[in-house]
């Protein structure tokens, strides 16, 4: 059973999100205000947290940082309006696992919670396009590219291949199908990549892959290991 913590200072909105999530099979939810969020997260140890980022502010970055440094941190996705998109990109770099617009439909929200619980990164189309725009700028930064190449030099050939697929947005299951590996094996490989690169999530790993100009992955032949 996947537990989601909805963090929002509007009691009506957070209750609505909680009820929506709990209407789906296999999902449970609690809701809390931002002041109580850290204590509640320690108490119930959620798998996923949906953190509201108020328009015009980025004060919840401290809460995001605190949530991510818990001994058993949840997968935190920022729930935001388009007007604070510039702050959301910073949140992703800090380790947030996703960005969802407040207007996200019920089916997409439930699917996003399941994807987050499975270890995937979830981005709205707006966040994805802005992230790609910033990555294109980063690729023109010689210092950032050199630093990324030094980091990826520590990876094995298999890890390079898996990182390239992570940068394409593939899930562990998709990577496993391409490489004919079990999902658990891919998950272990991705965890090792994160450790070597010093990152917390797939977005941060993808940023390094783009900066290092890793070649795009290819579908292996049947005998590939």
Secondary structure, 3 states (H helix, E strand, C coil): CEEEEEECCCHHHHHHHHHHHHCCCCEEEEEECHHHHHHHHHHHCCCEEEEEECCCCCCCHHHHHHHHCCCCCCEEEEEECHHHHHHHHHHHHHCCCEEEECCCCHHHHHHHHHHHHCCCCEECHHHHHHHHHHHHHHCCCHHHHHHHHHHHCCCCHHHHHHHHHHHCCCCHHHHHHHHCCCHHHHHHHHHHHHHHHCCCCHHHHHHHHHHCCCCCCCCCCCCCC
